[in-house]
């Protein structure tokens, strides 16, 4: 038993009684919503592997406006948080 590992769900190979498998695929196979778009959803390879895949995907993305928007929102939230905890901003200005 490990603290950081989660249990995987049980997988059952259920086939309906009167189902004819003509296509060769499972009828109840469920994919994740963004499987076709993301590379980080593959097999879990630890925190380092997931982080490296996420950084690679971030570098190769074509939508730079979304990256800029997320960065700007994060920056505004950081400044708002520092203002709420009454951080001394005078250390940045002379």
C-alpha positions as CSV (number, residue, x, y, z in Angstrom):
1,X,0.0,0.0,0.0
2,X,1.4,3.3,-1.0
3,X,0.5,6.8,-0.1
4,X,1.1,8.5,-3.5
5,X,-0.2,5.8,-5.8
6,X,-3.9,5.6,-6.5
7,X,-5.7,2.4,-7.2
8,X,-6.7,1.7,-10.8
9,X,-10.3,0.9,-11.5
10,X,-11.3,-2.6,-12.2
11,X,-11.8,-3.5,-15.9
12,X,-14.4,-5.9,-17.0
13,X,-14.7,-7.4,-20.4
14,X,-18.5,-7.3,-20.7
15,X,-20.0,-8.3,-24.0
16,X,-23.8,-8.2,-24.5
17,X,-25.5,-11.4,-25.2
18,X,-26.9,-10.6,-28.6
19,X,-24.1,-8.3,-29.8
20,X,-22.4,-9.0,-33.1
21,X,-18.9,-7.5,-33.1
22,X,-18.6,-6.6,-36.8
23,X,-16.3,-3.6,-36.5
24,X,-13.7,-5.2,-34.4
25,X,-13.9,-2.5,-31.7
26,X,-15.4,-2.6,-28.2
27,X,-18.9,-1.1,-28.2
28,X,-18.5,0.4,-24.7
29,X,-14.9,1.6,-25.0
30,X,-14.7,5.2,-23.6
31,X,-12.0,7.6,-24.5
32,X,-11.0,10.7,-22.7
33,X,-12.3,13.9,-24.0
34,X,-9.0,15.3,-25.2
35,X,-7.1,12.2,-26.2
36,X,-6.6,13.3,-29.7
37,X,-5.3,16.7,-28.8
38,X,-2.9,16.1,-25.8
39,X,0.2,14.1,-25.5
40,X,0.4,14.1,-21.7
41,X,-2.6,11.8,-21.3
42,X,-0.7,8.7,-22.3
43,X,0.6,6.1,-19.9
44,X,1.5,7.5,-16.5
45,X,5.3,7.8,-16.4
46,X,5.8,9.6,-13.1
47,X,5.9,13.3,-12.2
48,X,9.1,14.0,-14.2
49,X,7.8,12.4,-17.3
50,X,4.5,14.2,-17.2
51,X,6.3,17.5,-16.5
52,X,8.6,17.0,-19.5
53,X,5.7,16.1,-21.8
54,X,3.8,19.1,-20.6
55,X,6.7,21.5,-21.2
56,X,7.3,20.0,-24.6
57,X,3.6,20.4,-25.5
58,X,3.7,24.0,-24.2
59,X,6.7,24.8,-26.4
60,X,5.3,23.2,-29.6
61,X,1.8,24.7,-29.3
62,X,0.6,27.0,-32.1
63,X,-1.8,29.1,-30.1
64,X,0.5,31.8,-28.5
65,X,-2.4,34.1,-27.7
66,X,-3.8,31.6,-25.2
67,X,-0.4,31.3,-23.5
68,X,-0.2,35.0,-23.2
69,X,-3.7,35.3,-21.8
70,X,-3.0,32.6,-19.2
71,X,0.3,34.2,-18.2
72,X,-1.5,37.6,-17.9
73,X,-4.3,36.2,-15.7
74,X,-1.8,34.4,-13.5
75,X,0.3,37.6,-13.1
76,X,-2.8,39.7,-12.2
77,X,-3.9,37.1,-9.6
78,X,-0.4,37.0,-8.1
79,X,-0.3,40.8,-7.8
80,X,-3.8,40.7,-6.3
81,X,-2.8,38.1,-3.8
82,X,0.3,40.0,-2.8
83,X,-1.8,43.2,-2.3
84,X,-4.3,41.3,-0.1
85,X,-1.6,40.0,2.2
86,X,-0.2,43.6,2.3
87,X,3.1,42.7,0.7
88,X,5.6,45.6,0.7
89,X,5.9,46.6,-2.9
90,X,8.4,49.4,-2.1
91,X,11.3,46.9,-2.3
92,X,10.9,46.9,-6.1
93,X,11.0,50.7,-6.5
94,X,13.5,53.2,-5.3
